[in-house]
Amino acid sequence: MTSIATETRSVIVEREIAYPPEKIWRALTQPHLIEEWLMKNDFVPVVDHRFNLRKEPQPGVSIVVDCKVTAVEPNRSLSYTWDAYGLESVVTWTLTAIPTGTRLRMEQSGFRPDQEQAYRGARSGWHHYLAALEQILARTD
Amino acid sequence: MPNAHDVLFTTLADPTRRAIFERLCRDGEQTVGALTAQAGVSQPAVSKHLGVLRRAGLVRDRHEGRQTHYSAQLAALSPLVDWTKQMNAFWESRFDDLENLLKRMDQ
């Protein structure tokens, strides 16, 4: 994968869900519901509201994400910044009503292509080491 | 200011130090004594490695009585791991949890 240093990438996950947008909107915007599928939070669906997402994947390790609401369009779309450990990104949810329910799309944008460069010039063995570490990280989620 | 990658690469270049760090990632918080029992080097050597890991932000120490407990700070590795791959897996599993929640919610 080649990319110029200024380019950023996105992670996009999209699914058709058999519930109406109004119901999904509640799950995306009510703190006690957000906690059930994402993380502990102090979310309020108001533009410029700052909030945190928190979780403790293991005792003594806590993950904190700093966020700020940037756009709210009830039952249709929601955006907030998502900053953690050098990653400065924006998460945008889009809800589209379809005959069977809702098409829900999540786009997280702003990933810098540092990762590929991090491997370059590294001594042999690093690839395997990092791959092993990624597996450990994946298991601790 | 040294590049974050360089600091991490240099810190984890030593195989003994890397093994100590991997063990903390795998098994969670440990004391110096517990780490020494597995490391194959002396306790002062293990302590020295832990100091280097701590300065790189890769481990955190917690004092409890006369014991010091060390834990891996996985987040410090973020410059080295492929964020997009990791985040994609993260969101896929969040979508699964969201669908489960929607099933449980009353209309």
gemmi code that builds the backbone of each chain (N, CA, C; Angstrom):
import gemmi

chains = {
    "A": [
        ("MET", (0.847, -1.193, 0.000), (0.000, 0.000, 0.000), (0.882, 1.243, 0.000)),
        ("THR", (0.778, 2.084, -1.007), (1.569, 3.305, -1.016), (0.652, 4.478, -0.743)),
        ("SER", (1.162, 5.439, -0.015), (0.351, 6.621, 0.243), (1.284, 7.782, 0.527)),
        ("ILE", (0.837, 8.979, 0.221), (1.654, 10.150, 0.517), (1.461, 10.509, 1.985)),
        ("ALA", (2.476, 11.154, 2.543), (2.499, 11.368, 3.990), (1.324, 12.196, 4.512)),
        ("THR", (0.740, 13.021, 3.677), (-0.320, 13.906, 4.163), (-1.702, 13.244, 4.067)),
        ("GLU", (-1.743, 12.121, 3.376), (-3.032, 11.479, 3.143), (-3.518, 10.789, 4.424)),
        ("THR", (-4.820, 10.825, 4.668), (-5.330, 10.069, 5.808), (-6.325, 9.036, 5.306)),
        ("ARG", (-6.488, 7.997, 6.098), (-7.386, 6.918, 5.701), (-8.584, 6.892, 6.639)),
        ("SER", (-9.602, 6.144, 6.214), (-10.806, 6.004, 7.028), (-11.085, 4.538, 7.302)),
        ("VAL", (-11.770, 4.308, 8.410), (-12.324, 2.989, 8.679), (-13.830, 3.136, 8.501)),
        ("ILE", (-14.424, 2.297, 7.662), (-15.868, 2.385, 7.424), (-16.509, 1.041, 7.727)),
        ("VAL", (-17.535, 1.054, 8.559), (-18.308, -0.159, 8.827), (-19.761, 0.190, 8.549)),
        ("GLU", (-20.426, -0.652, 7.755), (-21.787, -0.360, 7.339), (-22.630, -1.626, 7.468)),
        ("ARG", (-23.816, -1.509, 8.034), (-24.685, -2.679, 8.163), (-26.146, -2.296, 7.986)),
        ("GLU", (-26.918, -3.256, 7.471), (-28.370, -3.077, 7.452), (-28.913, -3.706, 8.726)),
        ("ILE", (-29.657, -2.917, 9.476), (-30.140, -3.369, 10.779), (-31.668, -3.337, 10.784)),
        ("ALA", (-32.292, -4.372, 11.329), (-33.746, -4.548, 11.214), (-34.532, -3.755, 12.268)),
        ("TYR", (-34.109, -2.514, 12.532), (-34.831, -1.651, 13.459), (-34.907, -0.259, 12.859)),
        ("PRO", (-35.946, 0.519, 13.238), (-36.085, 1.859, 12.661), (-34.997, 2.816, 13.169)),
        ("PRO", (-34.701, 3.871, 12.389), (-33.658, 4.825, 12.778), (-33.859, 5.404, 14.183)),
        ("GLU", (-35.120, 5.670, 14.576), (-35.396, 6.299, 15.877), (-34.856, 5.446, 17.030)),
        ("LYS", (-35.012, 4.129, 16.881), (-34.560, 3.230, 17.947), (-33.029, 3.181, 17.999)),
        ("ILE", (-32.417, 3.115, 16.829), (-30.953, 3.082, 16.769), (-30.383, 4.395, 17.305)),
        ("TRP", (-31.055, 5.500, 16.980), (-30.620, 6.822, 17.457), (-30.539, 6.853, 18.984)),
        ("ARG", (-31.556, 6.254, 19.642), (-31.527, 6.202, 21.118), (-30.286, 5.457, 21.601)),
        ("ALA", (-29.980, 4.340, 20.958), (-28.817, 3.538, 21.372), (-27.500, 4.292, 21.141)),
        ("LEU", (-27.510, 5.200, 20.162), (-26.285, 5.948, 19.843), (-26.116, 7.200, 20.706)),
        ("THR", (-27.193, 7.643, 21.388), (-27.128, 8.953, 22.041), (-27.481, 8.958, 23.534)),
        ("GLN", (-27.975, 7.831, 24.081), (-28.295, 7.819, 25.511), (-27.154, 7.135, 26.280)),
        ("PRO", (-26.550, 7.874, 27.252), (-25.342, 7.380, 27.917), (-25.445, 5.953, 28.460)),
        ("HIS", (-26.559, 5.614, 29.117), (-26.644, 4.266, 29.699), (-26.713, 3.205, 28.600)),
        ("LEU", (-27.235, 3.569, 27.437), (-27.262, 2.630, 26.307), (-25.905, 2.596, 25.597)),
        ("ILE", (-25.281, 3.760, 25.429), (-23.940, 3.810, 24.806), (-22.977, 2.904, 25.585)),
        ("GLU", (-23.104, 2.941, 26.911), (-22.207, 2.135, 27.750), (-22.351, 0.641, 27.470)),
        ("GLU", (-23.566, 0.224, 27.074), (-23.811, -1.206, 26.834), (-23.084, -1.746, 25.613)),
        ("TRP", (-22.854, -0.873, 24.612), (-22.206, -1.391, 23.396), (-20.861, -0.753, 23.092)),
        ("LEU", (-20.533, 0.371, 23.767), (-19.277, 1.052, 23.447), (-18.403, 1.164, 24.691)),
        ("MET", (-18.594, 2.209, 25.480), (-17.791, 2.391, 26.691), (-18.558, 3.274, 27.661)),
        ("LYS", (-18.056, 3.354, 28.903), (-18.589, 4.319, 29.869), (-18.392, 5.716, 29.286)),
        ("ASN", (-19.353, 6.632, 29.559), (-19.293, 7.929, 28.882), (-20.131, 8.965, 29.591)),
        ("ASP", (-19.916, 10.232, 29.239), (-20.770, 11.328, 29.721), (-21.274, 12.110, 28.505)),
        ("PHE", (-21.801, 11.360, 27.547), (-22.261, 11.927, 26.280), (-23.538, 12.746, 26.432)),
        ("VAL", (-23.627, 13.858, 25.726), (-24.864, 14.629, 25.581), (-24.938, 15.032, 24.106)),
        ("PRO", (-26.084, 14.797, 23.442), (-26.149, 15.083, 22.001), (-26.312, 16.572, 21.693)),
        ("VAL", (-25.312, 17.368, 22.106), (-25.351, 18.807, 21.887), (-24.025, 19.211, 21.248)),
        ("VAL", (-24.100, 19.967, 20.158), (-22.876, 20.391, 19.458), (-21.959, 21.153, 20.416)),
        ("ASP", (-20.664, 20.855, 20.345), (-19.605, 21.434, 21.181), (-19.495, 20.807, 22.568)),
        ("HIS", (-20.400, 19.892, 22.924), (-20.271, 19.211, 24.212), (-19.032, 18.308, 24.180)),
        ("ARG", (-18.178, 18.451, 25.206), (-16.997, 17.588, 25.311), (-17.313, 16.425, 26.235)),
        ("PHE", (-16.862, 15.222, 25.851), (-17.104, 14.058, 26.701), (-15.943, 13.075, 26.573)),
        ("ASN", (-15.920, 12.090, 27.470), (-14.894, 11.042, 27.433), (-15.543, 9.690, 27.290)),
        ("LEU", (-14.821, 8.795, 26.632), (-15.189, 7.382, 26.625), (-14.090, 6.684, 27.420)),
        ("ARG", (-14.477, 5.762, 28.301), (-13.481, 5.086, 29.147), (-13.727, 3.593, 29.214)),
        ("LYS", (-12.622, 2.832, 29.243), (-12.753, 1.423, 29.586), (-11.456, 0.934, 30.206)),
        ("GLU", (-11.556, -0.145, 30.992), (-10.387, -0.764, 31.614), (-10.272, -2.183, 31.114)),
        ("PRO", (-9.507, -2.388, 30.020), (-9.426, -3.747, 29.469), (-8.789, -4.729, 30.437)),
        ("GLN", (-7.918, -4.218, 31.306), (-7.367, -5.073, 32.359), (-7.037, -4.161, 33.525)),
        ("PRO", (-6.987, -4.728, 34.761), (-6.733, -3.871, 35.920), (-5.437, -3.084, 35.731)),
        ("GLY", (-5.472, -1.801, 36.043), (-4.271, -0.988, 35.953), (-4.031, -0.412, 34.576)),
        ("VAL", (-4.857, -0.781, 33.605), (-4.719, -0.209, 32.271), (-6.048, 0.433, 31.935)),
        ("SER", (-6.046, 1.762, 31.740), (-7.323, 2.324, 31.325), (-7.148, 3.070, 30.024)),
        ("ILE", (-8.179, 2.979, 29.214), (-8.186, 3.627, 27.914), (-9.166, 4.781, 28.009)),
        ("VAL", (-8.716, 5.973, 27.643), (-9.586, 7.148, 27.690), (-9.564, 7.811, 26.322)),
        ("VAL", (-10.739, 8.066, 25.782), (-10.852, 8.739, 24.497), (-11.482, 10.111, 24.743)),
        ("ASP", (-10.842, 11.171, 24.236), (-11.386, 12.524, 24.357), (-12.235, 12.833, 23.137)),
        ("CYS", (-13.450, 13.303, 23.383), (-14.372, 13.526, 22.265), (-15.057, 14.888, 22.392)),
        ("LYS", (-15.518, 15.392, 21.253), (-16.343, 16.595, 21.229), (-17.383, 16.432, 20.129)),
        ("VAL", (-18.637, 16.703, 20.475), (-19.729, 16.578, 19.499), (-19.581, 17.686, 18.456)),
        ("THR", (-19.612, 17.312, 17.169), (-19.456, 18.327, 16.114), (-20.712, 18.494, 15.249)),
        ("ALA", (-21.602, 17.492, 15.230), (-22.830, 17.629, 14.437), (-23.890, 16.665, 14.968)),
        ("VAL", (-25.123, 17.169, 15.064), (-26.247, 16.341, 15.538), (-27.448, 16.615, 14.647)),
        ("GLU", (-27.941, 15.586, 13.992), (-29.160, 15.713, 13.209), (-30.023, 14.523, 13.612)),
        ("PRO", (-30.968, 14.717, 14.571), (-31.668, 13.588, 15.195), (-32.189, 12.559, 14.199)),
        ("ASN", (-31.944, 11.300, 14.519), (-32.377, 10.135, 13.724), (-31.700, 10.031, 12.357)),
        ("ARG", (-30.773, 10.959, 12.046), (-30.141, 10.937, 10.722), (-28.617, 10.864, 10.785)),
        ("SER", (-27.995, 11.781, 11.538), (-26.531, 11.719, 11.583), (-25.967, 12.343, 12.851)),
        ("LEU", (-24.773, 11.860, 13.210), (-24.118, 12.283, 14.440), (-22.615, 12.209, 14.195)),
        ("SER", (-21.891, 13.286, 14.578), (-20.429, 13.274, 14.449), (-19.790, 13.724, 15.743)),
        ("TYR", (-18.665, 13.088, 16.097), (-17.857, 13.596, 17.202), (-16.387, 13.306, 16.934)),
        ("THR", (-15.542, 14.170, 17.495), (-14.107, 13.918, 17.381), (-13.767, 12.758, 18.310)),
        ("TRP", (-12.683, 12.063, 17.986), (-12.271, 10.869, 18.732), (-10.750, 10.927, 18.811)),
        ("ASP", (-10.218, 11.422, 19.937), (-8.768, 11.590, 20.070), (-8.245, 10.684, 21.176)),
        ("ALA", (-7.252, 9.882, 20.842), (-6.656, 8.989, 21.840), (-5.264, 8.601, 21.381)),
        ("TYR", (-4.281, 8.820, 22.270), (-2.917, 8.323, 22.037), (-2.360, 8.733, 20.679)),
        ("GLY", (-2.508, 10.003, 20.349), (-1.920, 10.467, 19.099), (-2.826, 10.295, 17.884)),
        ("LEU", (-3.903, 9.548, 18.054), (-4.852, 9.415, 16.952), (-5.852, 10.564, 17.069)),
        ("GLU", (-5.934, 11.394, 16.034), (-6.919, 12.477, 16.032), (-7.882, 12.180, 14.904)),
        ("SER", (-9.088, 11.756, 15.261), (-10.008, 11.304, 14.227), (-11.410, 11.849, 14.467)),
        ("VAL", (-12.271, 11.606, 13.508), (-13.669, 12.024, 13.605), (-14.540, 10.808, 13.300)),
        ("VAL", (-15.514, 10.553, 14.172), (-16.451, 9.448, 13.970), (-17.780, 10.038, 13.501)),
        ("THR", (-18.273, 9.538, 12.376), (-19.552, 10.023, 11.842), (-20.507, 8.859, 11.643)),
        ("TRP", (-21.657, 8.950, 12.278), (-22.717, 7.941, 12.127), (-23.753, 8.476, 11.161)),
        ("THR", (-24.171, 7.647, 10.223), (-25.236, 8.042, 9.292), (-26.316, 6.969, 9.311)),
        ("LEU", (-27.580, 7.399, 9.520), (-28.708, 6.461, 9.571), (-29.606, 6.741, 8.368)),
        ("THR", (-29.860, 5.724, 7.563), (-30.723, 5.872, 6.397), (-31.862, 4.868, 6.518)),
        ("ALA", (-33.108, 5.375, 6.509), (-34.258, 4.464, 6.587), (-34.352, 3.660, 5.290)),
        ("ILE", (-34.534, 2.354, 5.426), (-34.736, 1.467, 4.266), (-35.970, 0.611, 4.574)),
        ("PRO", (-36.592, -0.042, 3.562), (-37.825, -0.808, 3.813), (-37.683, -1.830, 4.951)),
        ("THR", (-36.482, -2.420, 5.088), (-36.295, -3.456, 6.110), (-35.819, -2.901, 7.450)),
        ("GLY", (-35.650, -1.587, 7.552), (-35.172, -1.004, 8.808), (-34.266, 0.189, 8.566)),
        ("THR", (-32.971, 0.027, 8.829), (-32.027, 1.147, 8.733), (-30.704, 0.678, 8.165)),
        ("ARG", (-30.115, 1.477, 7.275), (-28.715, 1.244, 6.919), (-27.895, 2.135, 7.830)),
        ("LEU", (-27.065, 1.517, 8.674), (-26.239, 2.257, 9.625), (-24.801, 2.252, 9.143)),
        ("ARG", (-24.226, 3.459, 9.037), (-22.859, 3.581, 8.552), (-22.033, 4.337, 9.583)),
        ("MET", (-20.853, 3.796, 9.890), (-19.912, 4.472, 10.768), (-18.643, 4.717, 9.987)),
        ("GLU", (-18.242, 5.978, 9.901), (-16.952, 6.277, 9.280), (-16.062, 6.967, 10.299)),
        ("GLN", (-14.880, 6.405, 10.519), (-13.894, 7.057, 11.373), (-12.770, 7.530, 10.459)),
        ("SER", (-12.606, 8.839, 10.362), (-11.630, 9.368, 9.408), (-10.485, 10.057, 10.142)),
        ("GLY", (-9.339, 10.123, 9.482), (-8.207, 10.864, 10.034), (-6.994, 10.014, 10.375)),
        ("PHE", (-6.967, 8.761, 9.903), (-5.806, 7.923, 10.191), (-4.641, 8.315, 9.301)),
        ("ARG", (-3.529, 8.695, 9.924), (-2.337, 9.005, 9.132), (-1.621, 7.708, 8.779)),
        ("PRO", (-1.025, 7.664, 7.590), (-0.400, 6.403, 7.159), (0.990, 6.208, 7.757)),
        ("ASP", (1.140, 6.470, 9.047), (2.458, 6.314, 9.699), (2.863, 4.864, 9.783)),
        ("GLN", (1.850, 4.002, 9.894), (2.155, 2.629, 10.294), (3.093, 1.953, 9.319)),
        ("GLU", (2.782, 2.068, 8.022), (3.623, 1.406, 7.030), (5.046, 1.914, 7.125)),
        ("GLN", (5.198, 3.238, 7.371), (6.538, 3.793, 7.454), (7.269, 3.316, 8.696)),
        ("ALA", (6.504, 3.018, 9.733), (7.139, 2.572, 10.975), (7.895, 1.275, 10.755)),
        ("TYR", (7.430, 0.469, 9.825), (8.085, -0.808, 9.580), (9.344, -0.642, 8.748)),
        ("ARG", (9.411, 0.426, 7.961), (10.516, 0.577, 7.029), (11.832, 0.810, 7.747)),
        ("GLY", (12.870, 0.142, 7.310), (14.182, 0.358, 7.912), (14.302, -0.316, 9.268)),
        ("ALA", (13.239, -0.954, 9.722), (13.325, -1.663, 11.001), (14.078, -2.968, 10.777)),
        ("ARG", (14.750, -3.406, 11.838), (15.529, -4.629, 11.697), (14.609, -5.812, 11.467)),
        ("SER", (15.150, -6.850, 10.839), (14.321, -8.033, 10.585), (13.900, -8.601, 11.931)),
        ("GLY", (12.774, -9.216, 11.966), (12.271, -9.718, 13.242), (11.192, -8.789, 13.786)),
        ("TRP", (11.284, -7.518, 13.433), (10.294, -6.568, 13.932), (8.895, -6.875, 13.419)),
        ("HIS", (8.825, -7.255, 12.163), (7.514, -7.573, 11.608), (6.808, -8.629, 12.414)),
        ("HIS", (7.584, -9.698, 12.713), (6.985, -10.809, 13.457), (6.624, -10.374, 14.861)),
        ("TYR", (7.515, -9.584, 15.456), (7.268, -9.134, 16.812), (6.003, -8.287, 16.877)),
        ("LEU", (5.888, -7.354, 15.945), (4.720, -6.474, 15.956), (3.440, -7.245, 15.649)),
        ("ALA", (3.548, -8.228, 14.760), (2.372, -9.044, 14.452), (1.928, -9.788, 15.707)),
        ("ALA", (2.900, -10.314, 16.456), (2.570, -11.036, 17.696), (1.942, -10.085, 18.708)),
        ("LEU", (2.492, -8.881, 18.795), (1.939, -7.907, 19.732), (0.519, -7.509, 19.344)),
        ("GLU", (0.292, -7.368, 18.044), (-1.060, -7.007, 17.603), (-2.057, -8.069, 18.030)),
        ("GLN", (-1.605, -9.332, 17.991), (-2.497, -10.411, 18.415), (-2.799, -10.293, 19.906)),
        ("ILE", (-1.760, -9.978, 20.685), (-1.967, -9.795, 22.119), (-2.942, -8.645, 22.353)),
        ("LEU", (-2.735, -7.545, 21.607), (-3.612, -6.385, 21.763), (-5.051, -6.730, 21.396)),
        ("ALA", (-5.206, -7.507, 20.331), (-6.551, -7.861, 19.882), (-7.264, -8.677, 20.951)),
        ("ARG", (-6.509, -9.533, 21.645), (-7.124, -10.387, 22.662), (-7.493, -9.623, 23.918)),
        ("THR", (-6.853, -8.474, 24.161), (-7.142, -7.742, 25.393), (-8.308, -6.786, 25.214)),
        ("ASP", (-8.917, -6.743, 24.027), (-10.036, -5.819, 23.802), (-11.239, -6.253, 24.618)),
    ],
    "B": [
        ("MET", (13.430, 16.583, 19.655), (12.530, 15.569, 20.249), (12.606, 14.282, 19.440)),
        ("PRO", (12.997, 13.155, 20.070), (13.101, 11.921, 19.273), (11.736, 11.457, 18.804)),
        ("ASN", (11.735, 10.873, 17.639), (10.520, 10.326, 17.063), (9.994, 9.184, 17.948)),
        ("ALA", (8.683, 9.155, 18.151), (8.080, 8.140, 19.028), (8.425, 6.716, 18.589)),
        ("HIS", (8.480, 6.515, 17.275), (8.820, 5.174, 16.770), (10.224, 4.781, 17.203)),
        ("ASP", (11.173, 5.739, 17.072), (12.566, 5.437, 17.396), (12.699, 5.003, 18.852)),
        ("VAL", (12.034, 5.733, 19.742), (12.120, 5.407, 21.164), (11.584, 3.997, 21.409)),
        ("LEU", (10.450, 3.680, 20.786), (9.859, 2.352, 20.992), (10.742, 1.256, 20.407)),
        ("PHE", (11.259, 1.488, 19.195), (12.127, 0.494, 18.557), (13.367, 0.239, 19.418)),
        ("THR", (14.000, 1.324, 19.863), (15.224, 1.184, 20.649), (14.943, 0.456, 21.952)),
        ("THR", (13.844, 0.831, 22.610), (13.508, 0.234, 23.899), (13.234, -1.255, 23.764)),
        ("LEU", (12.543, -1.633, 22.684), (12.143, -3.037, 22.529), (13.150, -3.853, 21.716)),
        ("ALA", (14.287, -3.235, 21.357), (15.282, -3.954, 20.551), (15.968, -5.053, 21.358)),
        ("ASP", (16.072, -4.878, 22.678), (16.735, -5.871, 23.523), (15.792, -7.057, 23.767)),
        ("PRO", (16.222, -8.278, 23.405), (15.313, -9.426, 23.499), (14.843, -9.745, 24.922)),
        ("THR", (15.731, -9.569, 25.910), (15.322, -9.829, 27.306), (14.250, -8.831, 27.734)),
        ("ARG", (14.493, -7.557, 27.383), (13.542, -6.501, 27.744), (12.204, -6.728, 27.038)),
        ("ARG", (12.301, -7.161, 25.785), (11.098, -7.411, 25.003), (10.290, -8.549, 25.615)),
        ("ALA", (11.012, -9.588, 26.104), (10.323, -10.735, 26.717), (9.599, -10.301, 27.990)),
        ("ILE", (10.232, -9.414, 28.765), (9.597, -8.911, 29.994), (8.316, -8.153, 29.638)),
        ("PHE", (8.418, -7.309, 28.627), (7.258, -6.524, 28.198), (6.128, -7.424, 27.679)),
        ("GLU", (6.498, -8.411, 26.863), (5.486, -9.328, 26.327), (4.770, -10.062, 27.450)),
        ("ARG", (5.563, -10.433, 28.489), (4.950, -11.155, 29.587), (3.933, -10.275, 30.318)),
        ("LEU", (4.257, -9.004, 30.487), (3.312, -8.085, 31.125), (2.063, -7.900, 30.262)),
        ("CYS", (2.241, -7.892, 28.943), (1.082, -7.795, 28.040), (0.181, -9.015, 28.188)),
        ("ARG", (0.807, -10.172, 28.238), (0.048, -11.429, 28.264), (-0.593, -11.701, 29.614)),
        ("ASP", (0.197, -11.524, 30.703), (-0.255, -12.006, 32.005), (-0.714, -10.913, 32.957)),
        ("GLY", (-0.697, -9.655, 32.509), (-1.138, -8.582, 33.393), (-0.062, -8.190, 34.404)),
        ("GLU", (-0.494, -7.490, 35.449), (0.428, -6.892, 36.410), (1.292, -7.919, 37.139)),
        ("GLN", (2.597, -7.597, 37.326), (3.542, -8.506, 38.001), (4.504, -7.716, 38.885)),
        ("THR", (5.045, -8.408, 39.907), (6.106, -7.805, 40.706), (7.456, -8.119, 40.064)),
        ("VAL", (8.505, -7.387, 40.498), (9.852, -7.642, 39.978), (10.251, -9.090, 40.268)),
        ("GLY", (9.904, -9.572, 41.475), (10.248, -10.945, 41.857), (9.647, -11.966, 40.902)),
        ("ALA", (8.356, -11.785, 40.599), (7.675, -12.721, 39.693), (8.295, -12.675, 38.302)),
        ("LEU", (8.664, -11.473, 37.851), (9.276, -11.334, 36.526), (10.665, -11.958, 36.495)),
        ("THR", (11.439, -11.773, 37.594), (12.795, -12.321, 37.666), (12.779, -13.840, 37.578)),
        ("ALA", (11.782, -14.451, 38.229), (11.681, -15.919, 38.232), (11.606, -16.496, 36.821)),
        ("GLN", (11.126, -15.696, 35.872), (10.940, -16.175, 34.504), (11.969, -15.633, 33.523)),
        ("ALA", (12.659, -14.540, 33.918), (13.443, -13.784, 32.930), (14.784, -14.415, 32.581)),
        ("GLY", (15.343, -15.232, 33.491), (16.652, -15.834, 33.221), (17.794, -14.859, 33.429)),
        ("VAL", (17.549, -13.709, 34.049), (18.610, -12.767, 34.421), (18.373, -12.324, 35.871)),
        ("SER", (19.362, -11.623, 36.447), (19.264, -11.257, 37.866), (18.181, -10.197, 38.108)),
        ("GLN", (17.773, -10.085, 39.372), (16.743, -9.097, 39.711), (17.182, -7.665, 39.399)),
        ("PRO", (18.463, -7.276, 39.725), (18.874, -5.918, 39.351), (18.767, -5.670, 37.839)),
        ("ALA", (19.078, -6.705, 37.050), (18.989, -6.561, 35.589), (17.530, -6.350, 35.165)),
        ("VAL", (16.634, -7.120, 35.782), (15.203, -6.970, 35.478), (14.723, -5.567, 35.861)),
        ("SER", (15.150, -5.105, 37.044), (14.759, -3.763, 37.496), (15.223, -2.693, 36.517)),
        ("LYS", (16.447, -2.881, 35.997), (17.012, -1.919, 35.044), (16.168, -1.899, 33.748)),
        ("HIS", (15.828, -3.094, 33.265), (14.981, -3.180, 32.063), (13.626, -2.503, 32.306)),
        ("LEU", (13.066, -2.731, 33.493), (11.768, -2.120, 33.808), (11.871, -0.599, 33.822)),
        ("GLY", (13.005, -0.079, 34.296), (13.231, 1.367, 34.298), (13.224, 1.928, 32.883)),
        ("VAL", (13.893, 1.213, 31.971), (13.943, 1.657, 30.565), (12.539, 1.610, 29.953)),
        ("LEU", (11.812, 0.517, 30.228), (10.439, 0.380, 29.718), (9.541, 1.491, 30.275)),
        ("ARG", (9.769, 1.822, 31.554), (8.938, 2.849, 32.182), (9.193, 4.210, 31.541)),
        ("ARG", (10.470, 4.526, 31.294), (10.790, 5.825, 30.690), (10.229, 5.944, 29.273)),
        ("ALA", (10.070, 4.809, 28.605), (9.493, 4.840, 27.249), (7.961, 4.856, 27.296)),
        ("GLY", (7.410, 4.830, 28.517), (5.957, 4.848, 28.655), (5.306, 3.493, 28.425)),
        ("LEU", (6.135, 2.429, 28.340), (5.595, 1.106, 28.025), (5.109, 0.353, 29.260)),
        ("VAL", (5.625, 0.705, 30.439), (5.092, 0.094, 31.656), (4.819, 1.184, 32.694)),
        ("ARG", (3.950, 0.839, 33.619), (3.616, 1.739, 34.717), (3.886, 0.993, 36.010)),
        ("ASP", (4.396, 1.690, 37.041), (4.604, 1.008, 38.313), (3.621, 1.503, 39.367)),
        ("ARG", (3.300, 0.613, 40.281), (2.345, 0.919, 41.338), (2.926, 0.354, 42.624)),
        ("HIS", (3.099, 1.216, 43.632), (3.700, 0.757, 44.887), (2.623, 0.314, 45.856)),
        ("GLU", (2.858, -0.824, 46.475), (1.905, -1.344, 47.464), (2.720, -1.986, 48.572)),
        ("GLY", (2.787, -1.326, 49.724), (3.653, -1.805, 50.797), (5.092, -1.781, 50.324)),
        ("ARG", (5.793, -2.903, 50.485), (7.198, -2.946, 50.052), (7.331, -3.461, 48.623)),
        ("GLN", (6.220, -3.817, 48.016), (6.255, -4.383, 46.663), (5.950, -3.317, 45.609)),
        ("THR", (6.587, -3.453, 44.466), (6.232, -2.620, 43.318), (5.629, -3.520, 42.257)),
        ("HIS", (4.462, -3.141, 41.778), (3.789, -3.926, 40.736), (3.928, -3.185, 39.413)),
        ("TYR", (4.259, -3.922, 38.355), (4.428, -3.319, 37.031), (3.336, -3.802, 36.091)),
        ("SER", (2.832, -2.891, 35.259), (1.839, -3.322, 34.270), (2.168, -2.697, 32.912)),
        ("ALA", (1.800, -3.410, 31.850), (2.059, -2.939, 30.483), (1.098, -1.811, 30.135)),
        ("GLN", (1.603, -0.791, 29.478), (0.765, 0.293, 28.977), (0.609, 0.072, 27.473)),
        ("LEU", (-0.398, -0.698, 27.119), (-0.560, -1.092, 25.719), (-0.703, 0.115, 24.798)),
        ("ALA", (-1.289, 1.169, 25.346), (-1.532, 2.340, 24.503), (-0.234, 2.948, 23.966)),
        ("ALA", (0.876, 2.754, 24.708), (2.154, 3.319, 24.271), (2.620, 2.718, 22.947)),
        ("LEU", (2.074, 1.564, 22.600), (2.463, 0.902, 21.356), (1.740, 1.465, 20.147)),
        ("SER", (0.781, 2.342, 20.398), (-0.083, 2.756, 19.292), (0.680, 3.272, 18.065)),
        ("PRO", (1.849, 3.943, 18.227), (2.528, 4.367, 17.001), (2.982, 3.199, 16.129)),
        ("LEU", (3.083, 2.016, 16.719), (3.613, 0.877, 15.970), (2.556, -0.030, 15.377)),
        ("VAL", (1.354, 0.015, 15.924), (0.357, -0.929, 15.415), (-0.480, -0.259, 14.340)),
        ("ASP", (-1.013, -1.036, 13.474), (-1.822, -0.485, 12.408), (-3.195, -0.118, 12.963)),
        ("TRP", (-3.344, 1.170, 13.221), (-4.586, 1.666, 13.801), (-5.812, 1.248, 13.006)),
        ("THR", (-5.707, 1.358, 11.670), (-6.915, 1.143, 10.882), (-7.395, -0.293, 11.008)),
        ("LYS", (-6.430, -1.230, 10.991), (-6.803, -2.640, 11.105), (-7.430, -2.904, 12.475)),
        ("GLN", (-6.790, -2.331, 13.475), (-7.277, -2.523, 14.841), (-8.653, -1.900, 15.029)),
        ("MET", (-8.822, -0.678, 14.506), (-10.086, 0.013, 14.688), (-11.208, -0.654, 13.900)),
        ("ASN", (-10.873, -1.214, 12.752), (-11.894, -1.890, 11.976), (-12.472, -3.067, 12.768)),
        ("ALA", (-11.583, -3.862, 13.358), (-12.023, -4.993, 14.182), (-12.816, -4.487, 15.386)),
        ("PHE", (-12.344, -3.379, 15.957), (-13.025, -2.784, 17.112), (-14.468, -2.400, 16.757)),
        ("TRP", (-14.655, -1.693, 15.638), (-16.003, -1.238, 15.265), (-16.903, -2.390, 14.848)),
        ("GLU", (-16.337, -3.387, 14.151), (-17.156, -4.558, 13.799), (-17.740, -5.176, 15.067)),
        ("SER", (-16.902, -5.305, 16.091), (-17.421, -5.949, 17.299), (-18.356, -5.015, 18.077)),
        ("ARG", (-18.149, -3.676, 17.956), (-19.100, -2.732, 18.570), (-20.467, -2.830, 17.876)),
        ("PHE", (-20.451, -2.997, 16.546), (-21.717, -3.162, 15.807), (-22.449, -4.413, 16.294)),
        ("ASP", (-21.714, -5.495, 16.536), (-22.329, -6.719, 17.066), (-23.006, -6.426, 18.401)),
        ("ASP", (-22.272, -5.713, 19.288), (-22.826, -5.395, 20.610), (-24.038, -4.475, 20.487)),
        ("LEU", (-23.989, -3.546, 19.538), (-25.109, -2.630, 19.316), (-26.347, -3.412, 18.864)),
        ("GLU", (-26.150, -4.355, 17.941), (-27.286, -5.170, 17.476), (-27.881, -5.994, 18.624)),
        ("ASN", (-27.009, -6.537, 19.471), (-27.506, -7.274, 20.646), (-28.308, -6.381, 21.568)),
        ("LEU", (-27.830, -5.169, 21.785), (-28.543, -4.213, 22.636), (-29.910, -3.882, 22.037)),
        ("LEU", (-29.958, -3.630, 20.735), (-31.223, -3.276, 20.078), (-32.259, -4.385, 20.254)),
        ("LYS", (-31.798, -5.640, 20.199), (-32.710, -6.773, 20.418), (-33.308, -6.717, 21.818)),
        ("ARG", (-32.500, -6.287, 22.801), (-32.964, -6.272, 24.189), (-33.832, -5.059, 24.522)),
        ("MET", (-33.643, -3.961, 23.773), (-34.406, -2.737, 24.063), (-35.872, -2.918, 23.699)),
        ("ASP", (-36.792, -2.323, 24.527), (-38.189, -2.385, 24.098), (-38.432, -1.309, 23.043)),
        ("GLN", (-39.382, -1.582, 22.186), (-39.640, -0.681, 21.041), (-39.983, 0.728, 21.500)),
    ],
}
model = gemmi.Model(1)
for chain_id, residues in chains.items():
    chain = gemmi.Chain(chain_id)
    for i, (resn, *xyz) in enumerate(residues, 1):
        res = gemmi.Residue()
        res.name, res.seqid = resn, gemmi.SeqId(i, " ")
        for name, pos in zip(("N", "CA", "C"), xyz):
            atom = gemmi.Atom()
            atom.name, atom.element = name, gemmi.Element(name[0])
            atom.pos, atom.b_iso = gemmi.Position(*pos), 0.0
            res.add_atom(atom)
        chain.add_residue(res)
    model.add_chain(chain)
structure = gemmi.Structure()
structure.add_model(model)
structure.setup_entities()
